[in-house]
Amino acid sequence: MISLSEFFEINHEIILFVYGLVFFILGFAIILQTRRSSRLELARSLRWLAAFGITHGFFEWGDLFIPIQAEYLNSAIMQTLYRIHLILLAISFTCLLQFGLTVLRPRGNQRQWLAAIFFLTWLGVSFILLPRFTDEYLWRHTANALARYFIGFPGGLLAAYGLRVHTMKRIRPLNVPKIIQTFQIAGISLAIYAWLAGIIPPPVHFFPGNILNTTTFTEAIGIPPWVFRSAVAAIVAYAIIRALEIFDVETQRRIEELEQQQILNADHERLARELHDGAIQKVYTAGLLVESAARLAAPESEFDKRLKRAVVVINDSIADLRRNLAELHESTPKVADPLPVLLTRLSDDPHYNSMIGITLDIQLPGQKNLSPMRSSHVAAIVNEALSNTVRHAQAQRVHISARDEGEHLRIAIKDDGVGISPSAKQGYGLSNMRDRARLLNGTIEFETSKGTEVTLVIPWVDQQ
């Protein structure tokens, strides 16, 4: 019966072929699955992981096919092939390092050349300095070890860490537990691969490669390191391919957004027709009746003054209805003002500040702002909260605060009124506020122990 080490030695070629095939499939699957139109920043980073998979697959196949060519090719051509083989190894690890940098800092342009600097440094040391001091065989092993130590090992660890951070920040808010778990498995597997591929080089004469290398590892464990690398690579490939389902989830949610927008547009059209054919006409008729009554009143009498004020209020209401009608018909989104400007404008609205005292406490960074669509939802929520305070709360004062909490924005509207009665039914206003908070991928809470406090917490950037 053959030993375990002999079994792997006999099947060395088959395992190497499968090893290379796993990486090649990883890269090819990412190319096929990645969506260029995706809003997820991961889509732009994955091209580097795909490049790593394909180039590393070719490198592993080189270990299998290049020695076979020695029987047919002269030494000069073989040296060229081995040099190309080493460059493929360094390029693959450089792509892995670049993936880690990009997924960790997707907009970090200042670091876009860092991986290239690592590669060029390795290239200069391996192809200019080393050939002067070592023979061909030792030179190949040393260059291989340097690529693993200084590019592969940090690249694998950075890729694992970057994937974990990105998952927690960008993928977790999408609320897809299975995909999050798959990304975490991929990150852990990449970290294990970094150790197996980064610190176990061919035998060399310097530390730590003179102690821990492929030969000593095989003698101690009884199984060559590339067997473990193959198994871990298979797990990485499987986890990444499964995790790419996130793009299908994103596509489905974008379709749902379009459907929601169509429903909102249809609702807007219905409301516009009702305003034009019903409410505006009735209010206009009421205005005419009040004007006719004013003409019958004694000039400058108290009755005459009240009727004239009523005419002014009715005309103002007609103007508001026409403005709302125009906004319902608008199809081109407006450029949103900064959030502090929107909140200040609402607090200065005479419909509100003539009836209650409004104070603002805005502590927001100048470089952060919301998209036009999200700003309109936030303004509508604050507007509805102020309207409810004026109509129902019997409040004297209301305090509006806005805070930056890193990834999230918190807005609180608190009044000193009577609060919301537990027996009160939820009307259209509160339901509308909850729906808008959901569309913003945020939360809204109503606290009524002392007055009413409405707290809205939303991400600065739309995660869907």
C-alpha positions in Angstrom: 0.0 0.0 0.0 1.4 3.4 -1.0 1.7 6.2 1.6 -0.2 9.4 1.6 2.7 11.5 0.3 3.3 8.9 -2.5 -0.3 9.1 -3.5 -0.1 12.9 -3.9 3.2 12.6 -5.7 1.7 10.1 -8.2 -1.3 12.3 -8.8 0.7 15.5 -8.8 -0.1 16.4 -12.4 -3.8 15.9 -12.0 -4.0 18.0 -8.8 -2.0 20.8 -10.4 -4.3 20.8 -13.4 -7.4 21.0 -11.1 -5.7 23.7 -9.0 -5.1 25.9 -12.1 -8.6 25.1 -13.4 -10.2 26.3 -10.1 -8.5 29.7 -10.4 -9.3 30.0 -14.1 -13.0 29.2 -13.4 -13.0 31.8 -10.6 -11.7 34.5 -12.9 -13.9 33.6 -15.8 -17.1 33.3 -13.7 -16.5 36.8 -12.2 -16.1 38.2 -15.8 -19.4 36.7 -16.8 -21.3 37.7 -13.7 -20.1 41.2 -13.0 -22.5 44.0 -14.0 -20.9 47.1 -15.3 -24.2 49.0 -14.7 -24.2 47.9 -11.0 -24.4 50.7 -8.4 -22.3 48.5 -6.0 -18.7 49.6 -5.8 -17.8 45.9 -5.6 -18.5 45.5 -9.3 -15.5 47.8 -10.1 -13.2 46.0 -7.7 -14.0 42.4 -8.9 -12.2 42.8 -12.2 -8.9 42.7 -10.3 -9.9 39.4 -8.6 -10.9 38.0 -12.0 -7.5 39.0 -13.3 -5.9 37.3 -10.3 -7.8 34.1 -10.9 -7.0 33.8 -14.7 -3.3 34.7 -14.4 -2.8 32.5 -11.4 -4.5 29.7 -13.2 -2.0 30.0 -16.1 0.8 30.1 -13.6 -0.2 26.8 -12.0 -0.6 25.2 -15.4 2.9 26.4 -16.1 4.2 24.2 -13.3 2.5 21.3 -15.1 3.3 22.0 -18.8 6.7 23.8 -18.8 8.8 20.9 -17.5 7.3 18.7 -20.3 8.7 21.1 -22.9 12.3 20.5 -21.7 12.6 17.4 -23.9 11.8 19.4 -27.0 13.1 22.9 -26.5 16.7 24.3 -26.0 17.9 25.9 -22.8 17.5 29.5 -24.0 13.8 29.0 -24.7 13.3 27.2 -21.5 14.8 30.0 -19.5 12.4 32.4 -21.3 9.5 30.3 -20.4 10.5 30.1 -16.7 10.9 33.9 -16.7 7.4 34.4 -18.1 6.2 31.9 -15.6 7.7 33.9 -12.7 6.2 37.1 -14.1 2.8 35.5 -14.2 3.1 34.7 -10.6 4.0 38.2 -9.6 1.3 39.7 -11.9 -1.4 37.4 -10.3 -0.4 38.4 -6.8 -0.3 42.1 -7.8 -3.9 41.8 -9.1 -4.8 40.3 -5.7 -3.1 43.2 -3.9 -4.9 45.7 -6.2 -8.2 44.0 -5.5 -7.6 44.4 -1.7 -6.7 48.1 -2.2 -9.7 48.8 -4.4 -12.3 47.0 -2.4 -11.1 48.7 0.8 -10.8 52.2 -0.7 -12.9 52.2 -4.0 -12.2 55.9 -4.5 -8.7 56.0 -3.2 -7.0 57.4 -6.3 -3.9 58.1 -4.3 -3.3 54.4 -3.9 -3.9 53.2 -7.4 -0.2 52.9 -8.2 0.8 51.2 -4.9 0.4 47.6 -6.3 2.3 48.6 -9.4 5.1 49.9 -7.3 5.3 46.6 -5.4 5.4 44.7 -8.8 8.1 47.0 -10.3 10.2 46.7 -7.2 10.0 42.9 -7.3 10.8 43.0 -11.1 13.9 45.1 -10.6 15.2 43.1 -7.7 14.5 39.7 -9.3 15.7 40.4 -12.9 18.5 43.0 -12.3 20.0 42.3 -8.9 19.6 38.6 -8.2 21.0 37.2 -11.5 24.4 38.7 -10.5 24.7 36.6 -7.3 23.0 33.3 -7.9 22.7 30.5 -10.5 19.6 29.9 -12.6 17.9 27.4 -10.4 18.5 29.2 -7.1 17.5 32.5 -8.8 14.1 31.1 -9.8 13.4 29.9 -6.3 14.5 33.2 -4.7 12.4 35.3 -7.1 9.4 33.0 -6.4 9.9 33.4 -2.7 10.1 37.2 -2.9 6.9 37.4 -5.0 5.1 35.3 -2.3 6.6 37.2 0.7 6.2 40.8 -0.5 3.2 40.7 -2.9 1.2 37.5 -2.4 1.1 37.4 1.4 0.1 41.1 2.0 -2.1 41.0 -1.1 -4.1 38.0 0.2 -4.5 39.4 3.7 -5.5 42.8 2.4 -8.0 41.2 0.0 -9.5 39.3 2.9 -9.7 42.3 5.1 -11.0 44.6 2.4 -13.7 42.1 1.5 -14.8 41.8 5.1 -15.0 45.6 5.6 -16.8 46.1 2.3 -19.3 43.4 3.2 -20.1 45.0 6.5 -20.4 48.5 5.1 -22.0 48.0 1.7 -23.5 44.5 1.5 -24.9 44.2 5.0 -27.4 47.1 4.6 -29.0 45.2 1.8 -30.3 42.6 4.3 -29.3 39.4 2.4 -27.9 37.1 5.2 -27.0 34.2 3.0 -25.0 36.3 0.7 -23.3 38.1 3.5 -22.3 34.7 5.1 -20.9 33.6 1.7 -18.8 36.8 1.4 -17.5 36.1 4.9 -16.5 32.6 4.0 -14.7 33.9 0.9 -12.8 36.5 3.1 -11.7 33.8 5.6 -10.6 31.5 2.8 -8.6 34.3 1.2 -6.9 34.9 4.5 -6.0 31.2 4.8 -4.8 31.2 1.2 -2.6 34.2 2.0 -0.7 32.1 4.6 -0.5 28.9 2.5 0.6 30.6 -0.7 2.5 33.6 0.8 4.8 32.1 3.4 5.5 28.6 1.9 7.9 29.2 -1.0 10.3 26.7 -2.7 13.4 26.0 -0.6 15.7 29.1 -0.4 18.8 30.0 1.7 17.3 32.8 3.7 14.8 33.2 6.6 12.0 32.1 6.8 12.2 30.2 3.6 15.2 28.1 4.8 12.9 26.8 7.7 9.4 26.8 6.2 9.2 25.8 2.6 7.4 23.3 0.4 9.9 20.6 1.2 9.9 21.0 5.0 6.1 21.4 5.0 5.6 18.2 3.1 8.0 16.3 5.3 6.3 17.5 8.5 2.6 17.1 7.3 3.0 14.4 4.8 0.9 16.3 2.3 2.3 18.9 -0.2 1.2 22.5 0.4 -0.3 22.8 -3.0 -3.0 20.2 -2.0 -4.2 22.5 0.8 -3.9 25.5 -1.6 -6.1 23.6 -4.1 -8.8 22.9 -1.4 -8.8 26.5 -0.2 -8.9 27.8 -3.8 -11.9 25.7 -4.5 -13.7 27.1 -1.4 -12.7 30.7 -2.5 -14.0 30.0 -6.0 -17.3 28.5 -4.8 -17.9 31.2 -2.2 -17.2 34.1 -4.6 -19.3 32.6 -7.4 -22.2 32.1 -5.0 -21.7 35.6 -3.5 -22.1 37.1 -7.0 -25.8 36.5 -6.6 -25.8 39.9 -5.0 -26.0 41.4 -8.5 -29.2 39.4 -9.2 -30.6 40.8 -5.9 -29.6 44.3 -6.9 -31.2 43.9 -10.3 -34.4 42.6 -8.7 -34.5 45.5 -6.3 -34.0 48.0 -9.1 -36.9 46.5 -11.0 -39.0 46.8 -7.8 -37.9 50.5 -7.6 -39.1 51.1 -11.2 -42.4 49.4 -10.3 -42.8 51.6 -7.3 -42.0 54.7 -9.3 -44.6 53.7 -11.9 -47.2 53.3 -9.1 -46.2 56.7 -7.7 -46.5 58.3 -11.1 -50.0 56.8 -11.6 -51.0 58.1 -8.2 -49.6 61.5 -9.0 -51.7 61.6 -12.1 -54.8 60.6 -10.2 -54.2 63.3 -7.5 -53.5 65.9 -10.2 -56.8 65.2 -11.9 -58.7 65.3 -8.5 -57.0 68.6 -7.6 -57.8 70.2 -10.9 -61.3 68.9 -11.4 -62.4 68.9 -7.7 -60.6 70.7 -5.0 -59.4 73.8 -7.0 -62.8 74.3 -8.5 -64.6 74.1 -5.1 -62.2 76.4 -3.4 -62.4 78.9 -6.3 -66.2 78.8 -6.0 -66.0 79.3 -2.3 -63.8 82.3 -2.9 -66.4 83.8 -5.3 -69.1 83.3 -2.7 -67.1 85.0 0.0 -66.3 87.9 -2.3 -69.9 88.4 -3.1 -70.8 88.3 0.6 -68.0 90.9 1.3 -69.7 93.3 -1.2 -72.9 93.1 0.9 -71.1 93.9 4.2 -70.8 97.5 5.5 -67.5 99.0 4.5 -64.7 98.8 7.2 -67.0 96.9 9.5 -65.6 93.9 11.5 -67.6 91.6 9.3 -66.1 93.2 6.1 -62.6 92.9 7.5 -63.0 89.2 8.3 -64.5 88.4 4.9 -61.6 90.2 3.2 -59.1 88.1 5.3 -61.0 85.0 4.3 -60.7 86.0 0.6 -56.9 86.4 1.1 -56.6 82.9 2.7 -58.7 81.3 0.0 -56.6 82.9 -2.8 -53.4 81.7 -1.0 -54.9 78.2 -0.8 -55.7 78.2 -4.5 -52.1 79.3 -5.2 -50.8 76.4 -3.0 -53.1 73.9 -4.8 -51.9 75.1 -8.2 -48.2 74.9 -7.1 -48.8 71.3 -5.9 -50.5 70.5 -9.1 -47.5 71.8 -11.1 -45.2 69.7 -8.9 -47.2 66.6 -9.6 -46.8 67.1 -13.3 -43.1 67.7 -13.2 -41.0 65.0 -14.8 -37.5 66.6 -14.5 -36.0 66.3 -11.0 -34.8 69.5 -9.5 -31.3 70.0 -8.2 -31.6 69.7 -4.5 -30.5 72.5 -2.2 -28.1 71.6 0.7 -30.0 70.0 3.6 -29.4 72.9 6.0 -31.0 75.3 3.4 -34.1 73.0 3.1 -34.5 72.8 6.8 -34.1 76.5 7.3 -36.6 77.2 4.5 -39.1 75.0 6.3 -38.6 76.6 9.6 -39.0 80.1 8.1 -42.3 79.1 6.4 -44.9 81.5 7.7 -47.5 78.8 7.7 -45.6 77.3 10.6 -43.5 79.9 12.4 -46.5 82.2 12.7 -48.2 79.6 14.9 -45.4 77.9 16.8 -41.8 78.8 17.8 -39.3 76.8 15.7 -35.6 76.4 16.7 -33.0 74.7 14.5 -29.8 72.9 15.6 -28.0 71.8 12.5 -24.5 70.1 12.8 -23.8 68.7 9.4 -20.5 68.6 7.4 -20.4 70.8 4.4 -19.1 68.1 2.1 -22.0 65.7 2.7 -25.3 66.1 0.9 -28.2 64.0 -0.3 -29.3 63.2 -3.8 -32.3 65.3 -5.2 -34.7 62.5 -4.8 -33.7 61.7 -1.2 -33.7 65.4 -0.3 -37.3 65.7 -1.5 -38.3 62.7 0.7 -36.6 64.2 3.8 -38.2 67.6 3.2 -41.6 65.9 2.9 -41.1 64.0 6.2 -40.1 67.2 8.1 -42.9 69.1 6.4 -45.5 66.5 7.5 -44.1 66.5 11.0 -44.4 70.3 11.3 -47.9 70.2 9.8 -49.0 67.5 12.3 -47.6 69.7 15.2 -49.5 72.7 14.0 -52.8 70.9 13.5 -52.9 68.4 16.3 -50.2 68.9 19.0 -51.4 72.1 20.7 -47.7 72.9 21.0 -45.9 76.2 21.7 -42.5 75.3 20.5 -40.8 72.7 18.2 -37.1 71.9 18.0 -35.5 70.5 14.8 -32.0 68.9 15.0 -29.9 67.4 12.3 -26.7 65.3 13.1 -24.1 63.5 11.1 -23.5 60.0 12.5 -20.8 58.8 10.1 -22.6 56.6 7.6 -26.0 57.9 8.6 -28.0 61.1 9.0 -30.2 61.6 12.0 -33.0 64.2 12.0 -35.3 64.8 15.1 -38.4 67.0 15.3 -39.6 67.4 18.9 -42.5 69.5 20.1 -43.9 70.3 23.6 -47.5 69.4 22.7 -50.0 66.8 24.0 -48.5 63.9 22.1 -50.3 61.3 20.0 -53.2 59.6 21.8 -52.7 55.8 22.0 -56.3 55.4 20.7 -55.7 57.6 17.7 -55.8 55.9 14.3 -52.8 56.1 12.0 -53.8 58.5 9.3 -52.4 59.2 5.8 -49.7 61.5 7.2 -47.9 59.1 9.4 -48.3 56.3 6.9 -46.7 58.5 4.2 -43.8 59.3 6.5 -43.2 55.6 7.2 -43.3 54.9 3.4 -40.8 57.6 2.6 -38.5 56.4 5.4 -38.6 52.9 3.9 -37.9 54.2 0.4 -34.8 56.0 1.9 -33.7 52.6 3.4 -33.9 54.2 6.8 -36.0 54.1 10.0 -38.5 56.5 11.5 -39.7 56.4 15.2 -42.4 58.3 17.0 -41.9 59.0 20.8 -44.9 60.5 22.6 -44.0 60.3 26.3 -43.4 64.1 26.6 -44.8 65.9 23.6 -44.0 64.2 20.3 -40.6 63.4 18.9 -40.1 62.1 15.3 -36.7 60.6 14.7 -35.5 59.8 11.2 -32.3 57.9 10.6 -31.2 57.2 7.0 -27.9 56.4 5.2 -26.3 59.3 3.4 -25.9 57.2 0.3 -28.6 55.0 -1.2 -27.4 51.4 -0.7 -29.9 49.8 -3.1 
